[in-house]
Amino acid sequence: MKVYFLTLKFTSSLPENFYGATWARLREAIDAVHESRPTKSNLEDLYACVESICTHNLSARLYDDLRLICQQRVTRIAQHLTSQLSHHFDQFLTEVGSTWEQHCRQMVMIRSIFLVIDRKYTLHTAGINSIWEVGLELFRQHVLCDNNNAICVKTVDGILDLLQKERHGELVNSSLIKSLLRMLSDLHIYASVFEKRFIDATEHLYRYEGLELIDTLDTTEYLKRASRRLVEEEERASRYLDHSTRKPLIRTVEKQLLEAHVDEILSKGFATLLTESRTDQLSLLFDLFQRAKALTQLKIAFADYIKMTGSNIVMNVSMDEQMVPELLSLKDKVDSISQDCFGGLEMYTFAIREAFESFINKRANKPAEMIAKFIDTRLKSGNKDCSDEELERLMDKVMVIFRFIHGKDVFEAFYKKDLAKRLLVGRSASVDAEKSMLSKLKQECGAQFTSKLEGMFKDIEISRDIMTNFKLHLESRSTVSHLAPKSNSPDTEPVEASSSVVNDMEVSNEGDLASGQKPKPSGSAPLVKVSGEVELVVNVLTMGFWPTYPVVEVNLPKEMEQYLECFKQFYLSKHNGRKLKWQSTLGHCNLKARFDTGVKELQVSLFQALVILLFNDGTKFTYYQVKELTNIEDNELIRTMQSLALGKKESRILRKEPQGKEVCLTDEFSIITNFQNKHYRIKINQIQLKETKLEAETTQEQVFADRVYQVDAAVVRIMKTRKQLSHNDLMTELIHQLRFPVNACDLKKRIESLIEREYMKRDTENVNIYIYVA
């Protein structure tokens, strides 16, 4: 059995005047809303009327009638605002703002009454705006844009005027500005009628403000003003403007206040900020330049400042002694600025490296020499300026500066010479510090660079073992006693006279020997006490490791001669085929001297000791007598006599006659019998260990001579490997292999020299091709 259900439709006929009567009722309500008075019908009844019309498919007619009434209302609004165009901006804008707010309230009320139209008609019909959108469209067409451009122009002009006043510090109605700008945004005309004009006005304002301020303010104040302007515009954008305006607004301010004046800012005060380390201002400058995309210009100016400052340090001959401390201070400062103020960006780190490498090599060789001397000063035992940890950190910083130097062979020569003095005279502050520095150099330059330096340490260590064996050798000899002077020897007995006498001597003579063979290690060799009165230390040095010293023949006391001969026999008995040369210029002694005021211990050089020992046998000697008895050459003897007779008053033990500031060949010298010094142990400056200008020049000349050999060896090595090579390729290979700066002319001279000596030849068909000659 099947059951069927039928849907029955009943249609009721509309009253004759249904729409007209209903519309009249709705029209009265719309007019009441527009006139801001109460409606005669309540909202529920009005809503039901609209629903009834829509139910009978009259939505389109009702929508058109409603639109017409709203259009008439908006037309009257436009006429009213047109009549207000002659008023001042403030009054006119206030009227526009209140009119807009009233229009929005009215459209909200009308939409609530005609909500059914939106739900059943506009939502489902293409190309039909909602009631709220109709209100916006009509206001836009008849009031602010298409048909009434004068109202729109004056409104925008008024808003721009208020914003201009606010930028100049005047109080304005911020809520009115915000309301009007929101109106433009809601009407979708913000970008077309306001934003471009606002950006143009901003550009014009800050262009002229930037030109004025860059001429009247210093760099710091200008940066502060620019920063404050950017903050103000950021706040203005978040408070009033559409989010789309913020980016072009801030970009415009950055362009006019920063980008347009980058060169002036950097040239006017950037160097001052760096010199005075004004980190707050530098951080602000970096932040602003980062916004202005001017970090590259900042990097260039930063590098130029480093080059200028560094060049002033390096090229100032009168300040050579302060060169390295000044360079370290500059490096610390720019590193700190780069890290703390410039965000630690790599581009600034690279700029620092390039700048240092550029200026530090402008003055060839001198920075390398001064770095070696600076390290020598810090590694000497008399240096009490810093702890071991601080010294280690300081040496790390010095190595950073050292890394920028091209002529590292110059550094090696001076460092080796200074290291030799520290090791031989026992002036090294710490063996650990010395070896730590050696390790840093090895890591930086390779094992070949430090091989000779390591050999110097080995020589000192081996010398200590040699002296231990020598002591055992002496003790095993039954006749060792005849080597030492007796206590009643005339050489050590005081001479009873008016002058004082040096006796009871304890001599520690470090005679330095050279043999051209094996290397030997580091450390400080112990004193070997042979008798109660004389002790001896000998360091055996390998000639290839140590600096070249001139051999000076002097007349030694008999006791010293006996010791040296005994040591020579002992050493050669252990090492056949070696040759020993005594280096008297490197010796130093400790003498115990009896003055009328008491016994003192004098720390002196060997030359000074030889002069002092003469006064055991006499009370007065002329310069010529001293020279004849000691056989010390004139330059060394004059400096020695100056140290003993013209040095500091508290360490002056000889009297010169006649008195004067210079040692003359006719002078006579005698002991100051009443010599006084509160210290028991007195060091008399060892003049011969102080480097003179001539010695520095000699060291540099030796470096240049070594470079010639290195260039020759490199050319032969390359040609032997390649057999045949063009001139340009050979030059490229040489520059790559050599670890010191060299110009093309010098290389060409060495190549010509090797061709003359038949190590290589030119190709007969192409003179730019070199061929190795086996």
Secondary structure, DSSP 8 states (H G I E B T S, - for coil): ---------------TTHHHHHHHHHHHHHHHHHTT---SS-HHHHHHHHHHHHHTT-HHHHHHHHHHHHHHHHHHHHHHHHTTTTS-HHHHHHHHHHHHHHHHHHHHHHHHHTHHHHHHTGGGSTT---HHHHHHHHHIIIIISSS-HHHHHHHHHHHHHHHHHHHTT----HHHHHHHHHHHHHTT-IIIIIIHHHHHHHHHHHHHHHHHHHHHS-HHHHHHHHHHHHHHHHHHHHHTS-HHHHHHHHHHHHHHHTGGGHHHHIIIIIHHHHHTT-HHHHHHHHHHHHHTT-HHHHHHHHHHHHHHHHHHHHH-GGGGGGHHHHHHHHHHHHHHHHHHTSTT-HHHHHHHHHHHHHHHTSSSSHHHHHHHHHHHHHHBTT--SS-HHHHHHHHHHHHHHHHT-S-HHHHHHHHHHHHHHHHHHT-BS-HHHHHHHHHHHHHHH-HHHHHHHHHHHHHHHHHHHHHHHHHHHHHH-TTGGGGS--TT-TTTS---SSS-B--S---EEEEEEEESS---B-S----EE-SSS-EEEEEEEETTTS-----------HHHHHHHHHHHHHHHHHSTT-----BGGG-EEEEEEEETTEEEEEEEEHHHHHHHHGGGS-SEEEHHHHHHHH---HHHHHHHHHHHHSS-GGG--EEEES--SS--TT-EEEE-TT---S-SEEE---GGGS--HHHHHHHHHHHHHHHHHHHHHHHHHHHHHHSEEEHHHHHHHHHHH-SS---HHHHHHHHHHHHHTTSEEE-SS-TTEEEE--
